[in-house]
Structure formats: structure tokens, C-alpha cells
Amino acid sequence: MIGALHSSSAFYAPAYSRAGDAKADTDDAASQKAEDKQTQREQQAVDQEVQQLKKRDAEVRTHEQAHLSAASGISVSGPHFEMTEGPDGRQYVSDGHVSIDTSPAATPEATLDKARQIRAAALAPAQPSTEDMQVAAQATQMEREAQAALQAEKQEAMTGDGEQTPGTSDPEAAKAPGALETAHTLEAAHIAQCPDCQRKAFGLNETPEGRLLGTA
């Protein structure tokens, strides 16, 4: 008996070929997943850095504003800010300072008030910087010296008009070598009136722009 031949036949892919395609699909999916995770990690790092920059920006601005508010009348200029570009392309404040006038005033009384304001301005922020603490310490020393000058001035006033002060009333003594230096050293009243002697006594020779507050 002759068997019939069929003109159409079904073809099936070998089993090993189907397994290879499945493995390729799995590899592609794993690779895409790994790329997605890497992208997510990178974005998280960017977001974290931006948040840190924003926090620093706010801290510095608040710090310098505290200095400026307390330094009314002795500030040389407004806050100076240093900027940093973030990974998002924006500029953020990373540091800053306020310049103040720390030179002695015209009189011991005015110098005393000024020293106290300088110290208050230096310590105005919630967390003063190392530079702020140094300025505050110098202001305290300036205050003590101004108080000493005031006390000496009072004592000088209580001596009366008839008493002589060494180095000033004797014409011959004034001609002696070193007489002027002795007068400048011993007379509190002279120190109170002499700007040069005030600067020597107070030990402060900075220009108005010589001190910075708020390097946070």
C-alpha cells in the first residue's frame, strides 16, 4: 500500500533555539533594570547635593543678616557672598562675610559704646564662626581699655585745678628729653584728647575695612 504524500508540512524550531531567545530576553531585561537603578542612584546623589547646597545657602544668608542687623552704623557694606554652581546648574551661596569698622571712636565714651556694639554684632548669629569669636575678643579688649581711659580721666578731674601733673606743668621738665613721651604716657586726660595716643593705647590700627564678620 502506497502512503499518500501531503503537500503542506509543519516546521518547528529546535528546542535549543527557543531557549536561547528566552535567555537573550532575560539578559536585556536585566541590563535595562541595572541601567535604571544606576540612573536612579545618580539622580538621588544629585538631589542630595542640591539639598545640601540649599541648606548651606539658607544658613549663610541668615548668618550674615544677623551680623548686618546688629552692626547698624558700623557696617562698611552689605553682605558679600561667595557662590557655588550646583549640579542642577543653579548658583548657591556657599560662604559670606560682612565688613565692619573697628577703629576707635573720637572719645573713650564713644569707643566704649562702639566696642560693645562690635562684640554684639560678632556674636549675633546663632553659631558664630571662629573669625566672629576673634572679633568679639578684640572688642572686649577694646572695651576694657576704654573703661580704663574713662576711669583715669575721672581721677584726673578729681585732682583739682591747683595740683600739678608730672610732665605737663613744669616748663623745664617739658624741655627735658622724653618729657613729651612721659606726658603722653601718664596723662589720661591727654589720651582722651589725642587720637594718636588713643590708637597706641587701644592697640587698634585697622582700617574700617580691616575686620570681617560672618565667615560662617
C-alpha positions in Angstrom: 0.0 0.0 0.0 1.4 3.3 -1.0 1.0 6.0 1.5 -0.3 9.5 0.5 2.1 12.5 0.4 0.9 15.7 1.8 1.8 18.9 0.1 1.9 21.0 3.4 4.1 20.3 6.3 4.5 21.9 9.8 8.1 23.0 10.8 9.1 23.5 14.4 12.1 25.4 15.7 14.5 23.2 17.6 14.2 23.3 21.3 17.7 24.8 21.9 16.7 27.9 19.7 13.7 28.7 21.8 15.8 28.5 25.0 18.4 30.9 23.5 15.8 33.5 22.7 14.4 33.4 26.2 17.9 33.9 27.7 18.5 36.9 25.5 15.2 38.5 26.6 16.2 37.9 30.2 19.6 39.4 29.7 18.1 42.5 28.0 15.7 43.0 30.9 18.4 42.6 33.5 20.6 45.1 31.7 17.8 47.6 31.4 17.0 47.1 35.1 20.6 47.7 36.1 20.7 50.9 33.9 17.5 52.1 35.6 19.0 51.5 39.0 22.2 53.4 38.1 20.2 56.3 36.8 18.1 56.4 39.9 21.3 56.3 42.1 22.8 59.2 40.1 19.6 61.2 40.4 19.4 60.6 44.1 23.0 61.8 44.5 22.2 65.0 42.5 19.1 65.6 44.6 21.1 65.1 47.8 23.8 67.5 46.8 21.2 70.1 45.7 19.5 69.9 49.1 22.8 70.3 50.9 23.6 73.4 48.8 20.2 74.9 49.5 20.7 74.3 53.2 24.1 76.0 53.2 22.7 78.9 51.2 20.0 79.5 53.8 22.4 79.2 56.7 24.9 81.7 55.3 22.2 84.2 54.4 20.7 84.0 57.9 24.1 84.2 59.5 25.2 87.3 57.6 21.8 89.0 58.0 22.2 88.6 61.8 25.6 90.3 61.6 24.3 93.1 59.5 21.2 93.8 61.7 23.4 94.1 64.8 26.1 96.2 63.0 23.9 99.1 62.1 26.1 102.2 61.9 29.4 100.4 61.9 29.0 98.1 58.9 31.1 99.2 55.9 28.9 97.4 53.3 26.2 94.8 52.9 27.0 91.1 53.0 29.4 89.8 50.4 28.6 86.3 49.2 30.6 83.6 47.5 28.7 81.4 45.1 28.9 77.8 44.0 27.2 76.2 41.0 25.2 73.1 41.8 24.7 70.0 39.6 21.4 71.5 38.6 23.1 74.5 37.0 21.9 77.0 39.6 24.1 79.3 41.8 24.0 78.8 45.6 25.6 80.8 48.4 28.5 78.8 49.9 30.2 81.5 52.1 30.0 85.2 53.0 31.1 88.0 55.3 30.2 91.5 56.5 32.8 94.2 56.8 32.7 96.5 59.8 34.6 99.5 61.2 36.6 98.5 64.2 38.6 101.7 64.6 38.4 103.6 68.0 35.9 106.4 68.2 36.7 110.0 69.0 36.3 109.7 72.8 36.6 106.9 75.3 32.9 107.1 75.9 32.1 106.6 72.3 34.8 103.9 72.0 33.2 102.1 74.8 29.8 102.0 73.1 31.3 101.1 69.8 33.3 98.2 71.3 30.1 96.8 72.8 28.3 97.0 69.5 31.2 95.3 67.7 31.0 92.4 70.1 27.2 92.2 69.8 27.5 92.2 66.0 30.1 89.5 66.1 28.1 87.2 68.4 24.7 87.9 66.8 24.4 84.7 64.7 23.2 81.5 66.5 26.5 79.9 65.7 29.4 82.4 65.5 32.3 81.4 63.4 35.9 81.2 64.6 36.6 84.6 63.0 33.5 86.0 64.7 34.8 84.9 68.1 38.2 86.6 67.4 36.5 89.9 66.6 34.4 89.6 69.8 37.5 89.0 71.9 39.2 92.1 70.4 36.1 94.1 71.0 36.2 93.0 74.7 39.8 94.2 75.0 38.9 97.5 73.3 36.1 97.9 75.8 38.4 97.3 78.8 40.9 99.8 77.6 38.2 102.4 77.0 36.9 101.8 80.5 40.5 102.3 81.9 40.8 105.5 80.0 37.5 106.8 81.4 38.5 105.9 84.9 41.8 107.6 84.6 40.0 110.6 83.2 37.7 110.8 86.2 40.7 110.5 88.6 42.4 113.3 86.7 39.3 115.5 87.1 39.2 114.9 90.9 42.8 116.1 91.5 41.6 119.7 91.1 43.0 122.6 89.1 45.7 123.5 91.6 47.7 120.3 91.5 50.4 119.6 89.0 50.6 116.6 86.9 54.1 115.3 86.3 55.4 116.2 82.9 52.9 118.9 82.0 53.0 122.0 84.3 56.8 122.4 84.7 58.2 124.2 81.7 61.7 122.9 82.4 60.5 119.4 82.7 58.8 119.7 79.4 62.1 120.6 77.8 63.8 117.5 79.2 64.4 114.5 76.9 61.5 112.2 76.9 59.2 114.7 78.6 56.6 114.6 75.8 56.6 110.8 75.9 56.2 110.8 79.7 53.3 113.2 79.5 51.6 111.1 76.8 52.0 108.0 79.0 50.9 109.4 82.3 48.1 111.7 81.4 44.8 110.0 80.9 43.3 113.4 80.0 45.8 113.7 77.2 45.0 110.2 76.0 41.3 111.1 75.9 42.0 114.0 73.6 44.8 112.7 71.5 43.8 110.4 68.6 47.4 109.1 68.1 47.7 108.2 71.8 44.2 106.6 71.7 45.3 104.3 68.8 48.5 103.4 70.7 46.6 102.8 74.0 43.9 100.8 72.3 46.2 98.9 70.1 43.8 99.1 67.1 45.2 100.4 63.9 43.0 98.6 61.3 41.3 100.5 58.6 37.5 100.5 58.6 37.5 97.6 56.2 40.1 95.6 58.2 37.7 93.3 60.0 35.3 90.8 58.6 32.3 89.1 60.3 30.5 86.1 59.3 32.8 83.6 57.7 30.3 81.0 58.6 
